[in-house]
Amino acid sequence: MLSEVQTPASAWCVCLFNAGDPADSLAIWAAKRASMDANAAIDLQLLCGGGIEPTKAHLRSYATPEATAALRRIVEGEASGELEEFSVSAWSTACTAYYG
């Protein structure tokens, strides 16, 4: 389910998500962590536009605190079931319907 909060940053993150490049995950993570409101508005799923496993592999390739934190949050999302039924195509369709 998409966040109930819309911000310009969340719309920008949807554009990056739809590009499907795991390299964009760090930019989306930075936007998500920018404020409490942004954290609520930018869904975890938006980090994974290139797919969960490719995104995790990309984040593992960086030895930065930001990449480690983003990777940890994705792993936590998998463990909690937050990403259980995630698919890039379904999430893209939901974002298009939500943001127009």
N, C-alpha and C positions, 0 to 999 in steps of 0.2 A: 504494500500500500504506500502510495506517495505521501510525503509530508503534507500537512495541512497549510504550511507556511510557504508562501511564494516570495522570492526575492530576486533581484536582478542576478545575483551570484548563482542562485539555484538554476535559473534559466541558462546562464553561461555554462554551468556544469553539465546540463543536459546536452548542450551542443557538443561539448568535449566527449561526453559519454557516447553520443551517436557517431562520433568520428571513429570509435572503436580501437583507439591506440592505447595500449597499456601504459605508455610513457606519460599520458595525460593524468594518470592516477595521482601523481604527486601534486600537480596543480590543483586538482579537485580537492585533495586532502588539505592543502594550504587554505583553500577557500572555506572548507568545512570547519577548520580550526580557527578561523579569523575572529569569530565571536560566538557567544552562546546562541544567538539567533541564527547565525549561519550554520552552526552545528546541528540545530534542530531542523533547518530548512533543507539542508543538503543530505539526502539519504545515502546511506552506506553503499547501496547498490550502484550509485553513480560512479563510484571508484572503479567499477568492474566492466566498463564498456568494451574492453578487449577480451572479456571472459574472466572468470575467477582464477583459473589456474595460470593463464598467461600473465595476469596482473600480479599474482603472488610471485611468480618467477621474476618478473621485472623488478618488483620491490626488493626481493632477496638480493638482486645484483647490486644494490646500492648500500653502502655502509654508512648511512646517515641516520640520525635519530628520527627524522621525519618519515623516512621509508620504513624503518623498524616499527614505528608507531602505527602507520597505516596498515602494514602487514599484520601486526598484532590485532588491530581492530577487525580486519577481514576474517582472520582465524577465529576470533571471538564470535563474530556474526555467523560463521559456519557452525560453531559448537552450540550456539544458542538456538539455532534454527531460523534465524533472521534471513539467511540466504538459502534456505532449504529448497525452495521452488524457483530460485532465480534463473532466468534465461535472458540473454541480451535482447533477443527479438521481442519477447513479451514485455520486458521493461521499457524498451524503446516505444512500443505501441502504446503502453500506458502513459508514458511521458508526452507523447504526441497528443493523446486525447486530453490530458490534463492541462498542458501548456498551450495547446492549440496550434 
